[in-house]
């Protein structure tokens, strides 16, 4: 494991990031036992409380479990982890960032299309008016405006699971997503004002089928471009 001391105070999050990176990169393999809290504290140059808090986060992420005998052992993250480790997976380099971004966008397209369909059916007049107003603001606001628009659509769908998934997907795309979209020339599609206006109109009119189709089409080009880029990387 990396034994470079951590010098900042209140650094349980950094300890967490170090341990997660060790697991996702494979330097700590499935079945390996984590060092004891005291040993980790010494290696990172922090107190045991920071290590204890970090280990809670590692367990909550589904990366380790308490095995028989009390040892904390590493799990296979592909089988045990959740969507919340997407950013860490890309950061650790175990999966190429473009591949992660492609997978996230592909999943987002599916969720967004169904959310738009449900939004057209379920959203209140006030929610629909807000969606139209957000669409009219394109492309001002860039990625923040894009996130606000899709958040409003998912909220209008009334599906809590979709809302929580969107939070995770947006977090997973932050940083690496903006850089990749710009370098691949996808900003135009991502922030296509007319496409968002048309989608918002379908939602406002309660046309569920059109809302679903427009969303799928809007995001299809981005998925295809990322798929090609990931294959070339």
C-alpha positions, -999 to 999 in steps of 0.1 A, spaced: 0 0 0 10 37 -5 27 47 28 31 85 20 20 104 51 -11 126 50 -3 159 66 -36 178 66 -59 178 95 -95 165 94 -86 142 66 -108 111 69 -120 118 34 -85 117 20 -78 85 39 -109 71 24 -98 81 -11 -64 64 -5 -79 31 6 -105 31 -22 -78 38 -48 -58 8 -34 -88 -15 -38 -100 -3 -72 -66 -4 -87 -61 -40 -75 -32 -33 -52 -55 -46 -26 -71 -77 -42 -104 -94 -33 -99 -114 -2 -69 -94 11 -72 -82 47 -68 -45 54 -42 -36 78 -54 -28 114 -66 7 122 -34 14 142 -12 3 113 -31 24 88 -29 54 111 9 50 113 13 46 76 -8 77 67 4 97 97 -31 104 110 -50 96 141 -71 64 145 -103 84 146 -97 96 110 -89 60 99 -121 47 117 -143 72 99 -127 64 65 -132 27 70 -169 33 76 -171 49 42 -152 21 26 -177 -4 41 -207 17 31 -193 17 -5 -195 -21 -5 -157 -25 -10 -149 -44 22 -166 -66 48 -159 -78 83 -149 -115 79 -150 -143 104 -123 -136 130 -128 -98 128 -106 -90 99 -117 -64 73 -114 -81 39 -116 -66 4 -145 -75 -18 -146 -77 -56 -159 -42 -63 -175 -53 -96 -198 -75 -76 -203 -55 -44 -200 -18 -51 -227 6 -61 -229 35 -85 -214 59 -60 -179 46 -68 -180 56 -105 -158 87 -101 -133 67 -80 -133 39 -107 -123 65 -133 -98 82 -110 -81 50 -101 -75 42 -138 -88 7 -135 -114 15 -162 -106 42 -188 -124 74 -180 -140 75 -214 -154 40 -209 -169 51 -176 -184 82 -192 -198 62 -220 -214 37 -196 -228 65 -175 -243 84 -204 -258 52 -218 -275 46 -185 -285 82 -182 -301 81 -217 -323 51 -206 -334 67 -174 -339 102 -189 -361 89 -217 -384 70 -193 -383 99 -169 -394 123 -196 -423 100 -205 -434 98 -169 -430 136 -165 -453 142 -195 -479 120 -177 -475 130 -141 -459 165 -137 -480 193 -124 -486 224 -146 -462 243 -125 -435 217 -130 -441 216 -167 -439 254 -169 -405 253 -150 -392 228 -175 -402 250 -204 -385 280 -188 -353 260 -182 -353 249 -219 -357 285 -230 -325 294 -211 -303 271 -232 -274 273 -238 -268 299 -211 -254 282 -179 -237 254 -197 -235 221 -177 -251 236 -147 -282 245 -168 -282 210 -183 -282 194 -148 -310 218 -137 -331 209 -167 -328 171 -163 -333 174 -125 -366 192 -132 -376 165 -157 -368 137 -133 -385 155 -104 -416 158 -126 -416 121 -132 -423 115 -96 -399 86 -94 -376 88 -64 -353 60 -75 -347 79 -108 -340 111 -88 -314 94 -66 -298 76 -96 -295 110 -114 -276 125 -85 -251 97 -87 -248 98 -125 -242 135 -125 -216 132 -98 -199 104 -118 -197 126 -149 -185 158 -132 -150 169 -141 -141 141 -165 -174 145 -183 -171 182 -190 -135 178 -203 -144 149 -225 -175 165 -240 -154 195 -249 -125 176 -264 -149 154 -285 -169 184 -298 -201 172 -281 -210 205 -265 -233 214 -294 -254 182 -289 -254 183 -252 -265 219 -251 -288 219 -282 -313 246 -274 -339 236 -300 -338 200 -291 -345 209 -254 -373 233 -264 -389 206 -285 -386 181 -256 -400 206 -231 -430 213 -255 -438 176 -256 -437 173 -219 -458 204 -215 -484 190 -239 -485 157 -221 -473 138 -251 -455 109 -233 -444 90 -264 -429 121 -281 -411 131 -249 -396 96 -247 -385 96 -283 -371 131 -283 -350 124 -252 -336 92 -266 -327 109 -299 -312 139 -280 -288 117 -261 -282 90 -288 -255 110 -306 -236 116 -274 -237 79 -266 -225 69 -301 -196 94 -300 -185 83 -266 -188 46 -277 -165 53 -306 -140 73 -285 -139 46 -258 -132 19 -284 -103 40 -298 -88 48 -264 
